[in-house]
Amino acid sequence: MDALSLNEKNVFDVASIKQQFPILQQQCRGKPLIYLDSGATAQKPESVIEAIRHYYQYDNANVHRGVYQLSERATQAYEQVREQVRAFINAEDQHEIIFTRGTTEAINLVAHSFGALQIKADDEIVLSYMEHHSNIVPWQMLCEKVGCKIKIIPLHEEGTLDLNEYAKLLTPRTKLVSIIHVSNVLGTVNPIEQMIALAHQHNIPVLIDGAQAVPRMPIDVKKLDCDFYAFSGHKLYGPTSVGVLYGKRKWLEAMPPYQGGGDMISRVSFNKTEYNVLPYKFEAGTPNIAAVIGLGAAIQYLESIGMDAIQKHEIELTHYAQQKLSQIPGLKIYGHAKDKMGVISFTLDDIHAHDVGTILDNEGIAIRAGHHCAMPLMEYYKVAAMARASLGIYNQKSDIDALVRGLLKVKEIFGRYTHRE
Ligand code: PLP
């Protein structure tokens, strides 16, 4: 284990990790910044910022095209990250790793391309009640186009999926199951291995939205046996505008291209165009090369800490936050799954989440407030909005303590203060 992350007592050394993030060294509103919005986007360590700067300063050229040294270097760096990603999620081979703009584009790619291959009128796609909009709307668009239907796995009040109902939804009409790994609202870690195995008993492929899971736990796509797995670089301490679609080779080979243009072809004439091999078939046009290189640096950084250690840290801190926040009178937490991590959403008395967020901002504390791109979940819990604290590798118990003090202040300002410890 790298000395950066674990000291000799084998303790996750958050203070030294935090030192690696220049943005976290500043004050906001005259107070030390406490960043509790990593679920929206994570901050970037120095090594990621430096990798991007280095690329633009020394290696910038287009990939897969040039015959000169710079282009060779850029291509090599870009393709090296593909191998890094393959190893990071334990995919079988590099051709199964497609670079996209993020989770959203990865899911749209599958909806468009797998949809064209496999999904017809009256077929069914199974989603869950806790999906992010990016795993709802692309399927609704496909339904509008081909006349397929969406079936929804219901929730238990505690924020877990009803697996008995899930089993009943799998029928010969089901052509795909597409579910979230870790909920961005409830923090629930869904039992996806079990859910994938059940779908496979019916020969139904499964897509996993791993946007909130990949930054928080080791992912092994071979062990999970998922057919597709999507995630975003910017939630993984890397840059925006890069993400990954993992797909089993048998599907990606059979699926038609998503977009047409440069790099995704092997031969073009006005009569007929032949498409490139995997993974290039799905990477039309000049990709975000610098972001891919930044993603490689982020993965290297996380591996130097160790994904097992990160998972342990996230779980411990989530339990601490859950316990501390639940002691605040009038605060209601949404999501009480036994297997929960990284995210705590709540409402506070009848105070609007935006007011909570604004007052906390005055204390230098950054949280998210709103519908969290999960309006069906807001409807389920009958709230217009929630406040959400989401954790990262640089957060520690003192950040949660500051959040608790900030929330007591919110209550005081709104005249709801009833309790002092
Ligand atoms: N899925 C989940 C669970 C998310 O939390 C998010 C972003 O918040 C997304 C998908 C969309 O990710 P992106 O905007 O990076 O494409």
Boltz pocket constraint, residues with backbone or C-beta under 6 A from the ligand:
constraints:
  - pocket:
      binder: B
      contacts: [[A, 39], [A, 40], [A, 101], [A, 102], [A, 103], [A, 104], [A, 105], [A, 132], [A, 134], [A, 135], [A, 180], [A, 182], [A, 183], [A, 184], [A, 209], [A, 211], [A, 212], [A, 232], [A, 234], [A, 373]]
      max_distance: 6.0
